[in-house]
C-alpha cells in the first residue's frame, strides 16, 4: 500500500515538472535598436521635461548600444545634469569628471567644473559635522577660477567661497569651544592659533578673540591674553564678550 502511494506521488511530481517546463516562457523584454543620436535626443527631451528616470535610461542606452560613439561621450554631461537634478551628487560629480576628461578645453567643460563644485557645495553638512564636502567645494571653486578666469559664474562663486569659509570657521570654533568648555586650554589655544592664522580676515571673530584671550589667561600667559583682549575691544567695542572677559578677570582677582 505504501509503495502504491509513493508511486502516485512520484507520478504527480513528474507531471507537474513536465507541464511547468513545457509552459510557454514569457518573452524577455528587449530594447529597440535606435541610433545614438535618437537615444541622445530622447534623453535630452526627457531631461528638459524633468522626466529624470526616463532621461537616465535613454542616455545609458547609448553606451549599451553604441559604446564609444560621440553621443556616448557627450551623454556624460547631460547625465551629470540628470543626477544633479535628482540630488544624487556623487553620481553627478562622476559624470562631470568623465566629460571634462573627454573635452577639457570646451565651454561645456567649464560648466561641468562649475557643477562639480556646486555638487560638493550642495553636499555640505552643518558646521558640527564632517567638513570634507566643504573643503572639496572650495578646492573645485578655486580650480574653476584658476582654469577659467573669465567664467560667467565668478560673482556667485566668490559668494559661495565666503559661505564655505564661514562654515569652516564655525566648525573650527565649535571644536575650539568644545576643548575650552572641557578646560583643555592648551588644546583650545592650538586650535585658536590656527584660526587666527587662517580666519583673521573674517569679520565675525569676536568670540574667537575672546576665547584666545581667556585661554591664554588660563594658561598663565597674561600678556598674550591682554593683547587679544585689547584687539577684541578695538575691533568689536560692543561685543558681549568684553563683559564676559571682565567678569573672568574679576573672578580670578578674588
N, C-alpha and C positions, 0 to 999 in steps of 0.2 A: 504493500500500500504506500509506504513512504517513498519507494522508488518511483512509483507512478506519479506522485505529487511533484517530486523533483523534476521528473521528465516534462510535465506540463509547464512548470515554471521556466525551465530551460528553453522550451519551445517558444513561450511567450516573450522571453527576453530577446531571442533571436529575431522574432518577427518585429519587435519594437525597433531594434537597432537597424534592421534591414530597411524598414519603412522610413526611419529617420534619415538614413544615408541616401535613400533614393528620392527624398523630397526635393523639389526644385530649390536650389540655393538662391538667396536674394542677391541680386546684382550689385556689385560694389560700385558705388557712385564714383565716377571719374570726371575730372575737369576737362572741359572742351579745350581743344588746342586753339590758342589765339596768338597773334603776333605780339612781340614785346611791346610795340607801340600801343596796341589795343589794351593790353593789361595796364600799361603805364597811364594812359589817358583815362581809363576807367578808375584807376586808383586815385588819380588827381581829382576827378569829379566827385568821387565818394568823399574825399578829404574836404573839398570845398563845401559839400553839403553836410559836413560834420558826422558822416557815417563812418566812424573810425575803424570799426571792426572789418567792414567790407573793404575799406581802403587798404588796411593792412594785408588782408587776404589777397587782393589783386596785385599789390606791389610785391608780395612774397612769391606769387606765382610766376613773375617774370624770371626770377632766378631759378625757379624749378624747371620751367620750360625753355628758357633761353639764357642759361648761365653764361656770364662773360659778355653779354651784349651791352651796348651803350646805354640802353634803358635800364638794364640791371644795375649798372653803376650809378646812374642818375637817381634811381629809386631810393638810394640811401638818404638823400636829403629830404624827400617827402616822407619817408618812413620815420625819420627823426622828428619831423613836424607832427606826424600822427601820434607817436609815443609821447611827445611833449604835451600835446593837447589832452592826452589821456592821463597826464601827470605820472607817467612811467619814465622818470627822468634818467635812470641808469641806462635803459634801452635807448633813449633818445641820444644820450651822450655817445654811446657806442656807434650809432648810425652816423651821427655828425662827424665823428672822428674818421670813420671809413670814407666818408665823402671827401674830407679835407685831404686825406692821403691820395685820393684819386685825382682831385682837381685843386691843388694847393694855391694856384695863382689866379683864382677867379673871384668875382664879386660874391658868388654863392658860397665860396669857402670863407669869406669874411663873415657872411651871415651865419654860417654854421659855427664859426668860432664864437660869435656873439651868443648863439643859442646854447652852446656848451657852457659858457659862463653863466647864462641865465638859468640853465638846468641846475647847476650847483647852487645858485642863489635861491632857487625855489626849494631846494632840499635843506636849507639852513634850519637848524634846530633852535630852540630857545637858548638864551645865554647860559643856562645852568647845565646844558648837555654838551655832547661832543661837538667840537667846532671844526672838524675836518671838512665838511661841506663849505663852511665859511672861508676857510683858507684856500680851498680849491677854487671857489668863486673868485677870490681876489687874484689868485695866480692866473686864471684864464681871462679875467678882465684886463689884466696887465699885458698878457700876450696879445690880446686884441688891439690895445692901444699902441703897443710896440710894433707889431707886424702891419697893422693897418691904421696909421696915424690920422688918415683923413676919413675914417669911417663915420657914417652918419649918426652913430649912437653915442658919440663922445660925451655929450652933456649928461645924458641919463646914466652913462657908465660911471662918471665921476660921482653922481649921487649914490649909485649902488655901492661904490667903493667906500664912501663915507658911512653908509649903513653897515657895511661889513666891519669896518674899523670900530664903529660904536659897539657892535655885538662882541667883537673880540675883547674890547676894553671892559665891557660889562662882565664877560666871562672871567677875565683876569681879576677883576675887582671882587667877584663872587668867591674865587679861590682864596684871594688875599684876606677877605673878611672872615672866611672860614678859619684860616690859621690864626688870625687876630683874636677871634672870639674864643678860640681854644687856649689863648695865652702863649701861643708859639710865635713869639715876636720876631725871632731870628728868621724863621721861615717866611713870615709876613714881610719882613724887611727885604728879603731876597726877591720876592715877587714884586714888591713895590718899586725896588730899584729898576727892575726890568720894565715896569710900566712907565716909570719916569723917563726912561730912555726912549721907549717906543711910542708913547702916547702923550708926550709933552705938548704937542701942538693942538690937542683937542680941548675944547672949551667947556668941558663938563667934568673936570677932575678935582673939584674941591674936596670930595670925600677921599680921594687918593692922597692929597696933600695932608689932610687931617690924619689919615692912617700912618703916613710916613712920619709926621711929627710925633704922634703918640707912640708908635713902635720904637722909634729912636729914643724917646724919653724913657720908655720901659726898659730899654737895653742899657740905660745909663749914658747915652750919647746926647747929653743935654744941648750942646752947641748945635749939633746937626738938627735936633728936634726944633730948636728955636728958629733955625734958618728956614725950615719947611713951614713952620707956623707963621713966620713973617711973610713968606711968599703967599700963603693962604689968605692972610689979611689983605695983602696988596691986590691980589687978583680977584678975590671974592669977598669984599668988605661986608656983605650982607649974609654971608653963609652961616647956616645954623651950626656948622662945625667949629666956628670960632668960640662960641659959647661953650660947646662941649669940651674943647681943649682947656679953656679957662677953668672949668669945673674939675678936670683931671689935675691941673696944677694945684688947685686949692686942696683937693683931696690928698695929694702927695705931701703937701706942706704941713698937714696936721699931724 
